[in-house]
Amino acid sequence: MSDRRHRTGPDDGSASQPSAGHGSGARDTVRLALVIGALGVVFGDIGTSPIYTLQTVFNPGDPHPVPVSTANVYGVVSLVFWAVMIIVTITYVLLAMRADNDGEGGIMALITLLRRWNAQRGRRAAAVLAVLGLFGASLFFGDSMITPAISVLSAVEGLKVVQPSLEELVVPITAVIIVVLFLVQRRGTAAVGRVFGPIMIAWFLAIGACGVSGIVDHPEILKALSPSYALGFLAGHFGIAFFALAGVVLAVTGAEALYADMGHFGRKPITRGWLFLVFPACMLSYLGQGALILADPANVSSPFFLLVPDWGRLPMVLLATAATVIAAQAVITGAYSVTSQAAQLGYLPRLRIAHTSESAIGQIYVPWINWLLMVSVLTLVFAFRSSGALAYAYGMAVVGTITMTTLLYFYVARAKWGTSLWLIGTGATVLLVVDLLFVAANLTKLVHGAWIPLLIGLVAFTVMTTWQRGRALVTAERERREGSLPEFVEQLRSGKAWTLRVPGTSVFLNRGKQTAPLALRANVEHNHVRHEQVVILSLVTEPVPRVPDDQRVAVDDLGYGDDGIIHVTARFGYMETPDVPGTLALLDPALTEGPLHLDQASYFLSKIELRRGKAPTMATWRKRLFIATSYITADAAEYFGLPRDQTVNMGSHIEV
């Protein structure tokens, strides 16, 4: 029996680097383009946080209001600065972004690493942490629903500062913008992506300049950069400072995006964009707003827009709206990516995914998720009607994901690099204490909206774990019915399973080469026919973003080189879209016992109908949920790129 690998294309890396002849100028241009691209996609969420963070902390309508006083303003601004420094700069930029899965980042990448090590070493801790990480990823769905609502609302609310009589138009205008945003998703971001970077550069320069003007008027606010003010505020006014943390956490919203989008832009461009533009601009804005509040406590009503000169407020509202739309776009795209990766890893069923860019693999469109998000976002806008009310819900989603990422990172650091336990323990203790303080503070807002992201996360987590469990049960039952593939091939050769061989090629999709495809077994046992060439194809999703071309395909003749039956394993990364005909067309005829006639090939799919059985495999409600979730599964022929007029579905039913 042979198991031969076939290289399906070139792998010289020519597309990834500029040629040496272009010199350092070309490399610098590429680096600058990546930084600008990252500014337009990665930093939209965290870059628009200054619009609502301090306003939320000092909101008099808060169930636990922070009184406006000189000491409290210094303490809050200092807390904001050090929260961003510790969580974003240290946890994400300096630490977490070094833990990548073949260049891809984000909590799903950490889960993939943990699953891989759990499979190799059987470590229970890795399995438990992977489950916790999955809940963190589930909370991201709550984030992706709340971010567009709060971001666009907070920007449009600037109209109230320009003209108070426009207050009634805030919610309708926000709803229109959100509807348009989701309607254009199917066109992708490739066409407009080039303008995102310059818009965000203008945004950061503008908010930084406004912040400088406020600091110039009251330079004493710079004292808030000292950690003594943050620590003094926490120690001396803990009853106030603790509740303030629920608002301060809004300053780090979007931190996960820096990590999740690392695969698109790379660690260095994101790090440079953050350290040299985004971080300074945001901190200048916070300091300027703090100075403005010190000058007149009444400015807490909208410190961000009041910091702007009268003549510039309407342009700033328009710029803020554009920036928040970009922030919403980034998190929506992130939801598509998380959904795609979860489906590839077996946590969700196959969904129809459209790639909207020929050059950027991460730019995808998932229709089912798009419409679900649109309905959810509009519901939040009309239910809460203000960014201040939504802020209570927002923080819980953000800090939950951050805490899970921190926890998973330190386990990865120990397993991947063998970092000493004392260093892991010290770092994890410090950072997790900070994270858990924010979690505890946000739990105080549970009845005021913080339950929403927890509920969304719990629902998403339940759906994903139920699908994973149900899928395992169906796979086990299916394998039992399919029987051994080697034994089936032997029956065909010995004549025990008599068949008439007809001209042509048939391709049967199957999960592996241990069992015979149900469609093939049915064709032989009931129709008593098989094609001259039978390809049993297994598509394997590896826990890596992309599979190198020289590892793409493995061909197995199943022990005999003259019976026309072969098994092909095609490996894809979880960021790749399978293309069955395209992959088969690149196979060497010497490996396939003759050329495959793909132009006239028949593709056979084993379609499974699920029914609820009496066996105690899962709770009844979970069985119903699993079956209901199966209805959103994308058509297999479309998902695998099979030609419609050459595809045959053969059905069977399985009880769960």
Stockholm file with secondary structure:
# STOCKHOLM 1.0

chainA/1-656         MSDRRHRTGPDDGSASQPSAGHGSGARDTVRLALVIGALGVVFGDIGTSPIYTLQTVFNPGDPHPVPVSTANVYGVVSLVFWAVMIIVTITYVLLAMRADNDGEGGIMALITLLRRWNAQRGRRAAAVLAVLGLFGASLFFGDSMITPAISVLSAVEGLKVVQPSLEELVVPITAVIIVVLFLVQRRGTAAVGRVFGPIMIAWFLAIGACGVSGIVDHPEILKALSPSYALGFLAGHFGIAFFALAGVVLAVTGAEALYADMGHFGRKPITRGWLFLVFPACMLSYLGQGALILADPANVSSPFFLLVPDWGRLPMVLLATAATVIAAQAVITGAYSVTSQAAQLGYLPRLRIAHTSESAIGQIYVPWINWLLMVSVLTLVFAFRSSGALAYAYGMAVVGTITMTTLLYFYVARAKWGTSLWLIGTGATVLLVVDLLFVAANLTKLVHGAWIPLLIGLVAFTVMTTWQRGRALVTAERERREGSLPEFVEQLRSGKAWTLRVPGTSVFLNRGKQTAPLALRANVEHNHVRHEQVVILSLVTEPVPRVPDDQRVAVDDLGYGDDGIIHVTARFGYMETPDVPGTLALLDPALTEGPLHLDQASYFLSKIELRRGKAPTMATWRKRLFIATSYITADAAEYFGLPRDQTVNMGSHIEV
#=GR chainA/1-656 SS CCEEEECCSCCCCTTTSCCGGGHHHHHHHHHHHHHHHHHHHTSHHHHTGGGTHHHHHTCTTSSSCCCCCHHHHHHHHHHHHHHIIIIIIIIIIIIGGGCCBTTBCSHHHHHHHHHHHHHHHCCHHHHHHHHHHHHHHHHHHHHHHHHHHHHHHHHHTHHHHHCGGGGGGHHHHHHHHHHHHHHTGGGCSTTTHHHHHHHHHHHHHHHHHHHHHHHHHCGGGGGGGSHHHHHHHHHHSHHHHHHHHHHHGGGGTTHHHHHHTHHHHCHHHHHHHIIIIIHHHHHHHHHHHHHHHHHCGGGGGSHHHHTSCGGGHHHHHHHHHHHHHHHHHHHHHHHHHHHHHHHHTTSSCCCCCEECCSSCTTCEECHHHHHHHHHHHHHHHHHHCSHHHHHHHHHHHHHHHHHHHHHHHHHHHHHHHCCCHHHHHHHHHHHHHHHHHHHHHHHTTGGGTTHHHHHHHHHHHHHHHHHHHHHHHHHHHHHHHHCBHHHHHHHHHHTSSCCEEEEEEEEEECSCSSBCCHHHHHIIIIICEEEEEEEEEEEEEESSSCCCGGGSEEEECTTCSSSSEEEEEEEEETTSCCCHHHHHHTSCGGGTTSCCCGGGCEEEEEEEEEECCSSTTSCHHHHHHHHHHHTTCCCHHHHTTCCGGGEEEEEEEEEC
#=GC SS_cons         CCEEEECCSCCCCTTTSCCGGGHHHHHHHHHHHHHHHHHHHTSHHHHTGGGTHHHHHTCTTSSSCCCCCHHHHHHHHHHHHHHIIIIIIIIIIIIGGGCCBTTBCSHHHHHHHHHHHHHHHCCHHHHHHHHHHHHHHHHHHHHHHHHHHHHHHHHHTHHHHHCGGGGGGHHHHHHHHHHHHHHTGGGCSTTTHHHHHHHHHHHHHHHHHHHHHHHHHCGGGGGGGSHHHHHHHHHHSHHHHHHHHHHHGGGGTTHHHHHHTHHHHCHHHHHHHIIIIIHHHHHHHHHHHHHHHHHCGGGGGSHHHHTSCGGGHHHHHHHHHHHHHHHHHHHHHHHHHHHHHHHHTTSSCCCCCEECCSSCTTCEECHHHHHHHHHHHHHHHHHHCSHHHHHHHHHHHHHHHHHHHHHHHHHHHHHHHCCCHHHHHHHHHHHHHHHHHHHHHHHTTGGGTTHHHHHHHHHHHHHHHHHHHHHHHHHHHHHHHHCBHHHHHHHHHHTSSCCEEEEEEEEEECSCSSBCCHHHHHIIIIICEEEEEEEEEEEEEESSSCCCGGGSEEEECTTCSSSSEEEEEEEEETTSCCCHHHHHHTSCGGGTTSCCCGGGCEEEEEEEEEECCSSTTSCHHHHHHHHHHHTTCCCHHHHTTCCGGGEEEEEEEEEC
//
